[in-house]
Amino acid sequence: MRRSYSYDRGAGDTGLLFSCFQRDLAEGFEAVQKRLEGEAMAPYLMTVGGGYFFVPPPGDAWTEALLAS
């Protein structure tokens, strides 16, 4: 699931907020970012912040899988 949100708070403070849910960050989002390196638009696209957050699936099966590893 992926979604982007544009914002404009005035005085030149505009941008894009991107949110997605992925099972594997290295194979998903990070791989795409690496492929974009060196593209013509790269100098115009600047990331100024971000973070990765863990969102567990519903139910308790994930805790058992985590403890088993």
Buried (B, 14 or more C-beta within 10 A) or exposed (E): EEEEEEEEEEEEEEBEEEEEEEEEEEEBBEEEEEEEEEEEEEEEEEEEEEEEEEEEEEEEEEEEEEEEE
